[in-house]
Amino acid sequence: MVWTVPTGTPIPHQASSRAAALKESYTSGARRLATHWIGGLARTRITPNALTGSGVTLCAAASVLVYFEYRGHILFYWLGAVVFVTGSLLDILDGALARVSGKGTPFGAFLDSTTDRVSEGFMLGAIALIFARHHLTVALAFDVAAVAGSFLVSYTRARAEALGLRGDVGLGSRAERVVVITAGLVFAPWGGLPWAIVALAATAWLTVVQRILHVRKQLSGGTSGNDQR
């Protein structure tokens, strides 16, 4: 028997290509918007490192607010979500400020990527404590998996780029993870947080696998990330 794909039915490769194109579209749009908005800030004395420090501080404060959810579910979850998004946006804008103002340094880039992991770790750590408090063992296990997956997403990209290859494929990059965590916090009073963490863990590990396979493909084909850009 010969299996055929019905006309008009997207195959996995096509679906993956469309998802990648969609990500590239909104990522480029967000970068253009950030670059346009940051123009005025570039003329001040504010440095990219100052934005980086402010961002990680706000994310740490957001994790503390979320931890106190037992004092008022909606208030502390939503307030934590707002502060977390604000801190995460500063982490995005520091890169745009570095590009526009010319104040970027190699140490600043290193500091930015490092504090991104710290910011996310603070929030996922606070969520893990909440799951432990409410005896949500399965959700806690997925939170641990999400922490490991999120860190590996960044690590695989860094290692790929250290080899001169492209490692930014996949849909589970930090911007998407921030959106998933924020959505989980917003809907946490109605039981949405565990489901958000499950989605976060799944997409993070899927992205890790995608990046490993993409690096393997580039090495097998003898191409580098610079050749593909």
Backbone hydrogen bonds in HBPLUS format (Angstrom, degrees):
<---DONOR---> <-ACCEPTOR-->    atom                        ^
c    i                          cat <-CA-CA->   ^        H-A-AA   ^      H-
h    n   atom  resd res      DA  || num        DHA   H-A  angle D-A-AA Bond
n    s   type  num  typ     dist DA aas  dist angle  dist       angle   num
A0009-THR N   A0006-PRO O   3.04 MM   3  5.59 159.7  2.08 137.4 138.2     1
A0014-GLN N   A0011-ILE O   2.98 MM   3  5.33 115.3  2.41 108.1 123.6     2
A0015-ALA N   A0011-ILE O   2.93 MM   4  6.22 161.2  1.97 159.2 165.5     3
A0016-SER N   A0012-PRO O   2.83 MM   4  6.03 158.8  1.87 151.0 156.8     4
A0017-SER N   A0013-HIS O   2.91 MM   4  6.13 153.8  1.98 145.4 152.6     5
A0018-ARG N   A0014-GLN O   2.90 MM   4  6.15 156.6  1.96 150.1 156.3     6
A0019-ALA N   A0015-ALA O   2.92 MM   4  6.15 156.2  1.98 147.9 154.5     7
A0020-ALA N   A0016-SER O   2.91 MM   4  6.14 156.5  1.96 146.8 153.3     8
A0021-ALA N   A0017-SER O   2.89 MM   4  6.10 152.9  1.96 144.6 152.3     9
A0022-LEU N   A0018-ARG O   2.88 MM   4  6.10 153.0  1.96 146.1 153.6    10
A0023-LYS N   A0019-ALA O   2.94 MM   4  6.21 158.5  1.99 148.3 153.8    11
A0024-GLU N   A0020-ALA O   2.93 MM   4  6.14 162.5  1.96 148.4 153.1    12
A0025-SER N   A0021-ALA O   2.96 MM   4  6.12 146.5  2.08 141.2 150.3    13
A0026-TYR N   A0022-LEU O   3.10 MM   4  6.46 168.1  2.11 158.4 158.0    14
A0027-THR N   A0023-LYS O   2.87 MM   4  5.89 151.9  1.95 150.8 159.8    15
A0028-SER N   A0024-GLU O   3.02 MM   4  5.95 161.0  2.05 138.7 143.9    16
A0029-GLY N   A0025-SER O   3.05 MM   4  6.22 158.2  2.10 144.6 151.2    17
A0030-ALA N   A0026-TYR O   2.95 MM   4  6.00 155.7  2.01 138.6 144.8    18
A0031-ARG N   A0027-THR O   3.00 MM   4  6.23 153.7  2.07 145.6 152.8    19
A0032-ARG N   A0028-SER O   2.95 MM   4  6.21 158.4  2.00 149.8 155.5    20
A0033-LEU N   A0029-GLY O   2.99 MM   4  6.19 159.7  2.03 147.8 153.5    21
A0034-ALA N   A0030-ALA O   2.88 MM   4  6.06 159.2  1.93 146.3 152.2    22
A0035-THR N   A0031-ARG O   2.87 MM   4  6.02 160.5  1.91 149.2 154.5    23
A0036-HIS N   A0032-ARG O   2.96 MM   4  6.13 155.8  2.02 146.8 153.1    24
A0037-TRP N   A0033-LEU O   2.93 MM   4  6.10 161.4  1.96 149.8 155.0    25
A0038-ILE N   A0034-ALA O   2.93 MM   4  5.92 148.0  2.03 146.2 154.4    26
A0042-ALA N   A0038-ILE O   2.98 MM   4  6.22 141.1  2.14 153.7 165.2    27
A0043-ARG N   A0040-GLY O   3.19 MM   3  5.57 150.0  2.29 105.7 113.8    28
A0044-THR N   A0041-LEU O   3.11 MM   3  5.43 164.8  2.13 112.9 116.5    29
A0050-ALA N   A0047-THR O   3.04 MM   3  5.20 128.7  2.31 100.5 113.9    30
A0051-LEU N   A0047-THR O   3.27 MM   4  6.74 153.6  2.34 150.1 156.5    31
A0052-THR N   A0048-PRO O   2.92 MM   4  6.23 154.9  1.99 148.4 156.2    32
A0053-GLY N   A0049-ASN O   2.91 MM   4  6.12 163.2  1.94 147.3 150.8    33
A0054-SER N   A0050-ALA O   2.95 MM   4  6.13 157.3  2.00 145.5 152.1    34
A0055-GLY N   A0051-LEU O   2.83 MM   4  5.97 154.9  1.90 147.5 154.6    35
A0056-VAL N   A0052-THR O   3.10 MM   4  6.38 166.5  2.11 156.6 157.9    36
A0057-THR N   A0053-GLY O   3.09 MM   4  6.16 152.3  2.17 142.0 150.0    37
A0058-LEU N   A0054-SER O   2.98 MM   4  6.17 159.6  2.02 149.8 154.5    38
A0059-CYS N   A0055-GLY O   3.01 MM   4  6.26 156.9  2.06 149.1 155.8    39
A0060-ALA N   A0056-VAL O   2.99 MM   4  6.14 150.3  2.08 140.8 148.5    40
A0061-ALA N   A0057-THR O   2.94 MM   4  6.22 156.1  2.00 146.4 153.2    41
A0062-ALA N   A0058-LEU O   2.82 MM   4  6.06 149.5  1.91 145.7 154.5    42
A0063-SER N   A0059-CYS O   3.06 MM   4  6.31 150.1  2.15 142.1 148.8    43
A0064-VAL N   A0060-ALA O   3.19 MM   4  6.53 148.2  2.30 144.3 152.4    44
A0065-LEU N   A0061-ALA O   3.01 MM   4  6.34 158.0  2.06 149.2 155.1    45
A0066-VAL N   A0062-ALA O   2.95 MM   4  6.20 162.1  1.98 151.8 156.4    46
A0067-TYR N   A0063-SER O   3.04 MM   4  6.19 148.5  2.14 138.5 146.8    47
A0068-PHE N   A0065-LEU O   3.16 MM   3  5.49 134.1  2.38 103.6 114.7    48
A0069-GLU N   A0066-VAL O   3.05 MM   3  5.35 137.9  2.24 124.7 121.8    49
A0071-ARG N   A0068-PHE O   3.02 MM   3  5.79 167.6  2.04 123.9 127.9    50
A0072-GLY N   A0069-GLU O   3.06 MM   3  5.41 156.6  2.12 110.4 117.6    51
A0076-PHE N   A0072-GLY O   3.03 MM   4  5.98 170.0  2.04 166.2 168.2    52
A0077-TYR N   A0073-HIS O   3.00 MM   4  5.85 157.5  2.05 149.4 156.6    53
A0078-TRP N   A0074-ILE O   2.94 MM   4  5.77 162.4  1.97 145.7 151.6    54
A0079-LEU N   A0075-LEU O   2.90 MM   4  5.88 157.4  1.95 144.1 151.6    55
A0080-GLY N   A0076-PHE O   2.94 MM   4  5.78 153.0  2.02 131.9 140.1    56
A0081-ALA N   A0077-TYR O   2.91 MM   4  6.13 146.9  2.02 140.9 150.4    57
A0082-VAL N   A0078-TRP O   3.00 MM   4  6.27 157.9  2.05 149.5 154.1    58
A0083-VAL N   A0079-LEU O   3.06 MM   4  6.30 167.9  2.07 152.7 155.6    59
A0084-PHE N   A0080-GLY O   2.85 MM   4  5.92 155.0  1.92 145.2 153.0    60
A0085-VAL N   A0081-ALA O   2.95 MM   4  6.11 160.9  1.99 148.9 153.4    61
A0086-THR N   A0082-VAL O   3.01 MM   4  6.22 160.4  2.05 147.6 153.3    62
A0087-GLY N   A0083-VAL O   2.95 MM   4  6.16 164.4  1.98 150.6 154.3    63
A0088-SER N   A0084-PHE O   2.92 MM   4  6.08 154.7  1.98 146.3 153.8    64
A0089-LEU N   A0085-VAL O   2.86 MM   4  6.07 151.5  1.95 149.6 156.9    65
A0090-LEU N   A0086-THR O   3.11 MM   4  6.43 152.2  2.19 146.6 153.7    66
A0091-ASP N   A0087-GLY O   3.16 MM   4  6.49 144.4  2.29 138.4 147.9    67
A0091-ASP N   A0088-SER O   3.10 MM   3  4.99 119.1  2.49  90.4 105.6    68
A0092-ILE N   A0088-SER O   3.12 MM   4  6.51 133.0  2.35 137.0 149.6    69
A0092-ILE N   A0089-LEU O   3.00 MM   3  4.98 128.1  2.28  93.8 108.0    70
A0093-LEU N   A0089-LEU O   2.83 MM   4  6.13 159.4  1.87 153.8 159.6    71
A0094-ASP N   A0090-LEU O   2.99 MM   4  6.09 139.7  2.15 144.4 152.6    72
A0097-LEU N   A0093-LEU O   2.79 MM   4  5.99 159.0  1.83 155.2 160.7    73
A0098-ALA N   A0094-ASP O   2.99 MM   4  6.15 151.4  2.07 139.1 146.7    74
A0099-ARG N   A0095-GLY O   3.07 MM   4  6.36 153.1  2.14 145.5 152.1    75
A0100-VAL N   A0096-ALA O   2.98 MM   4  6.18 164.2  2.01 153.2 157.2    76
A0101-SER N   A0097-LEU O   2.88 MM   4  5.72 166.0  1.90 148.9 153.7    77
A0102-GLY N   A0098-ALA O   3.17 MM   4  5.51 137.6  2.35 127.2 135.7    78
A0108-GLY N   A0105-THR O   3.03 MM   3  4.97 114.6  2.47  94.1 110.4    79
A0109-ALA N   A0105-THR O   3.01 MM   4  6.38 154.5  2.07 155.2 161.4    80
A0110-PHE N   A0106-PRO O   3.03 MM   4  6.30 156.5  2.09 145.3 151.8    81
A0111-LEU N   A0107-PHE O   2.75 MM   4  5.98 160.9  1.79 153.0 158.6    82
A0112-ASP N   A0108-GLY O   2.86 MM   4  6.00 155.2  1.92 146.0 152.7    83
A0113-SER N   A0109-ALA O   3.15 MM   4  6.37 168.5  2.16 149.7 151.3    84
A0114-THR N   A0110-PHE O   3.07 MM   4  6.22 151.1  2.16 145.4 153.8    85
A0115-THR N   A0111-LEU O   2.91 MM   4  6.07 168.7  1.92 155.6 158.0    86
A0116-ASP N   A0112-ASP O   3.07 MM   4  6.23 142.2  2.22 144.8 154.8    87
A0117-ARG N   A0114-THR O   3.14 MM   3  5.52 125.4  2.45 104.7 116.4    88
A0118-VAL N   A0114-THR O   3.25 MM   4  6.65 152.0  2.34 141.5 149.6    89
A0119-SER N   A0115-THR O   2.83 MM   4  6.00 166.1  1.85 155.2 157.5    90
A0120-GLU N   A0116-ASP O   3.18 MM   4  6.36 167.6  2.20 147.2 150.1    91
A0121-GLY N   A0117-ARG O   2.86 MM   4  5.93 152.8  1.94 143.5 152.2    92
A0122-PHE N   A0118-VAL O   2.91 MM   4  6.14 154.9  1.98 154.3 159.2    93
A0123-MET N   A0119-SER O   3.40 MM   4  6.72 165.4  2.42 147.5 149.5    94
A0124-LEU N   A0120-GLU O   2.99 MM   4  6.19 172.6  2.00 158.3 160.6    95
A0125-GLY N   A0121-GLY O   2.86 MM   4  5.81 145.2  1.98 141.7 151.5    96
A0126-ALA N   A0122-PHE O   2.99 MM   4  6.28 154.6  2.06 147.8 154.1    97
A0127-ILE N   A0123-MET O   2.97 MM   4  6.25 157.8  2.02 150.2 156.5    98
A0128-ALA N   A0124-LEU O   2.97 MM   4  6.12 147.9  2.08 137.4 145.9    99
A0129-LEU N   A0125-GLY O   3.09 MM   4  6.42 150.5  2.18 145.6 152.8   100
A0130-ILE N   A0126-ALA O   3.07 MM   4  6.41 147.1  2.18 143.2 152.4   101
A0131-PHE N   A0127-ILE O   2.97 MM   4  6.30 160.2  2.01 152.0 156.5   102
A0132-ALA N   A0128-ALA O   2.97 MM   4  6.21 156.6  2.02 146.7 153.3   103
A0133-ARG N   A0129-LEU O   2.91 MM   4  6.09 151.5  1.99 141.9 149.7   104
A0134-HIS N   A0130-ILE O   3.05 MM   4  6.35 150.6  2.14 149.6 156.6   105
A0136-LEU N   A0131-PHE O   2.84 MM   5  4.96 171.5  1.85 149.5 149.5   106
A0135-HIS N   A0132-ALA O   3.17 MM   3  4.90 161.5  2.20 100.1 104.7   107
A0140-LEU N   A0136-LEU O   2.92 MM   4  6.12 150.3  2.01 149.0 158.4   108
A0141-ALA N   A0137-THR O   2.97 MM   4  6.28 150.6  2.05 147.0 154.4   109
A0142-PHE N   A0138-VAL O   3.06 MM   4  6.43 155.3  2.12 150.2 156.4   110
A0143-ASP N   A0139-ALA O   2.92 MM   4  6.18 143.3  2.06 141.9 152.7   111
A0144-VAL N   A0140-LEU O   3.03 MM   4  6.37 155.0  2.09 149.4 154.7   112
A0145-ALA N   A0141-ALA O   3.04 MM   4  6.34 156.7  2.10 144.2 151.0   113
A0146-ALA N   A0142-PHE O   2.78 MM   4  6.00 145.0  1.90 142.1 152.3   114
A0147-VAL N   A0143-ASP O   2.92 MM   4  6.24 152.3  2.00 149.4 156.0   115
A0148-ALA N   A0144-VAL O   3.07 MM   4  6.37 170.1  2.08 153.7 155.4   116
A0149-GLY N   A0145-ALA O   2.84 MM   4  5.95 162.8  1.87 147.6 153.4   117
A0150-SER N   A0146-ALA O   2.82 MM   4  5.84 161.5  1.86 146.6 151.9   118
A0151-PHE N   A0147-VAL O   3.08 MM   4  6.27 160.8  2.12 149.7 154.4   119
A0152-LEU N   A0148-ALA O   2.98 MM   4  6.17 153.5  2.05 145.8 153.8   120
A0153-VAL N   A0149-GLY O   2.90 MM   4  6.13 143.7  2.03 148.0 157.5   121
A0155-TYR N   A0151-PHE O   2.98 MM   4  6.21 155.9  2.04 145.0 152.8   122
A0156-THR N   A0152-LEU O   2.82 MM   4  5.85 167.9  1.83 152.2 154.0   123
A0157-ARG N   A0153-VAL O   3.38 MM   4  6.54 155.3  2.45 137.7 143.8   124
A0158-ALA N   A0154-SER O   2.99 MM   4  6.23 163.2  2.02 150.5 155.3   125
A0159-ARG N   A0155-TYR O   2.89 MM   4  6.11 163.7  1.92 156.5 160.5   126
A0160-ALA N   A0156-THR O   2.97 MM   4  6.04 155.9  2.02 141.9 148.8   127
A0161-GLU N   A0157-ARG O   2.92 MM   4  6.13 167.0  1.94 155.8 158.7   128
A0162-ALA N   A0158-ALA O   2.94 MM   4  6.10 140.3  2.10 139.7 151.0   129
A0163-LEU N   A0159-ARG O   3.21 MM   4  6.49 131.0  2.46 136.2 147.5   130
A0163-LEU N   A0160-ALA O   3.02 MM   3  5.22 136.5  2.21  99.8 112.1   131
A0165-LEU N   A0160-ALA O   2.90 MM   5  5.11 160.0  1.94 143.7 140.2   132
A0164-GLY N   A0161-GLU O   3.01 MM   3  4.81 157.5  2.06  99.1 105.3   133
A0225-GLY N   A0164-GLY O   3.10 MM  61  6.15 146.1  2.22 120.8 130.5   134
A0177-ARG N   A0173-SER O   3.06 MM   4  6.34 153.8  2.13 150.9 159.2   135
A0178-VAL N   A0174-ARG O   2.86 MM   4  6.10 155.4  1.92 157.0 162.4   136
A0179-VAL N   A0175-ALA O   3.18 MM   4  6.46 154.8  2.24 143.3 149.7   137
A0180-VAL N   A0176-GLU O   3.00 MM   4  6.30 159.6  2.05 149.4 154.4   138
A0181-ILE N   A0177-ARG O   2.92 MM   4  6.11 169.0  1.94 154.3 157.1   139
A0182-THR N   A0178-VAL O   2.93 MM   4  6.01 163.4  1.96 147.9 153.1   140
A0183-ALA N   A0179-VAL O   2.93 MM   4  6.10 161.5  1.97 149.1 154.3   141
A0184-GLY N   A0180-VAL O   2.94 MM   4  6.16 153.9  2.01 146.2 153.7   142
A0185-LEU N   A0181-ILE O   2.96 MM   4  6.29 149.8  2.05 148.3 156.4   143
A0186-VAL N   A0182-THR O   2.95 MM   4  6.22 158.3  1.99 152.5 158.4   144
A0187-PHE N   A0183-ALA O   3.07 MM   4  6.26 157.8  2.12 149.6 154.6   145
A0188-ALA N   A0185-LEU O   3.29 MM   3  4.88 158.3  2.34  94.0 100.1   146
A0190-TRP N   A0187-PHE O   3.10 MM   3  5.62 151.0  2.19 113.3 121.8   147
A0192-GLY N   A0187-PHE O   2.91 MM   5  4.82 152.2  1.98 131.9 128.6   148
A0191-GLY N   A0188-ALA O   2.95 MM   3  4.98 159.9  1.99 120.3 117.2   149
A0196-ALA N   A0192-GLY O   3.08 MM   4  6.33 149.8  2.18 149.3 158.3   150
A0197-ILE N   A0193-LEU O   3.02 MM   4  6.33 155.0  2.09 155.4 161.8   151
A0198-VAL N   A0194-PRO O   3.00 MM   4  6.29 151.8  2.08 146.9 154.6   152
A0199-ALA N   A0195-TRP O   3.01 MM   4  6.26 161.1  2.04 146.5 151.2   153
A0200-LEU N   A0196-ALA O   2.83 MM   4  6.06 150.4  1.92 143.6 152.8   154
A0201-ALA N   A0197-ILE O   2.89 MM   4  6.08 164.2  1.91 151.2 154.1   155
A0202-ALA N   A0198-VAL O   2.99 MM   4  6.19 163.8  2.02 150.2 154.9   156
A0203-THR N   A0199-ALA O   2.97 MM   4  6.10 170.6  1.98 151.6 154.1   157
A0204-ALA N   A0200-LEU O   2.94 MM   4  5.97 154.3  2.01 146.1 153.9   158
A0205-TRP N   A0201-ALA O   3.06 MM   4  6.20 170.2  2.07 151.2 153.5   159
A0206-LEU N   A0202-ALA O   2.95 MM   4  6.07 151.9  2.03 144.9 153.7   160
A0207-THR N   A0203-THR O   2.94 MM   4  6.04 153.8  2.01 141.4 148.0   161
A0208-VAL N   A0204-ALA O   2.98 MM   4  6.32 150.8  2.07 145.5 153.8   162
A0209-VAL N   A0205-TRP O   3.05 MM   4  6.32 162.8  2.08 148.5 151.6   163
A0210-GLN N   A0206-LEU O   2.90 MM   4  6.17 157.8  1.95 147.5 154.4   164
A0211-ARG N   A0207-THR O   2.88 MM   4  6.09 158.7  1.93 151.9 156.6   165
A0212-ILE N   A0208-VAL O   2.97 MM   4  6.22 156.0  2.03 149.6 156.4   166
A0213-LEU N   A0209-VAL O   2.98 MM   4  6.17 167.5  1.99 154.5 157.5   167
A0214-HIS N   A0210-GLN O   2.87 MM   4  6.01 147.5  1.97 142.4 152.3   168
A0215-VAL N   A0211-ARG O   2.93 MM   4  6.08 158.4  1.98 146.6 151.4   169
A0216-ARG N   A0212-ILE O   3.00 MM   4  6.22 160.4  2.03 147.4 153.3   170
A0217-LYS N   A0213-LEU O   2.91 MM   4  6.09 151.1  1.99 141.5 149.4   171
A0218-GLN N   A0214-HIS O   2.99 MM   4  6.25 156.8  2.04 146.4 152.1   172
A0219-LEU N   A0215-VAL O   2.95 MM   4  6.18 161.3  1.99 153.8 158.7   173
A0220-SER N   A0216-ARG O   2.91 MM   4  6.04 152.3  1.99 144.8 152.8   174
A0221-GLY N   A0217-LYS O   2.89 MM   4  6.03 147.1  2.00 143.8 152.8   175
A0222-GLY N   A0218-GLN O   2.87 MM   4  5.88 115.3  2.29 135.6 150.9   176
A0223-THR N   A0218-GLN O   2.99 MM   5  5.10 146.9  2.10 145.8 149.8   177
A0227-ASP N   A0224-SER O   3.05 MM   3  5.23 125.0  2.37  98.4 112.3   178
A0228-GLN N   A0224-SER O   3.27 MM   4  6.59 135.7  2.47 141.9 153.6   179
A0228-GLN N   A0225-GLY O   3.13 MM   3  5.17 132.0  2.37  95.5 108.2   180
A0229-ARG N   A0225-GLY O   3.18 MM   4  6.32 127.1  2.48 144.9 157.0   181
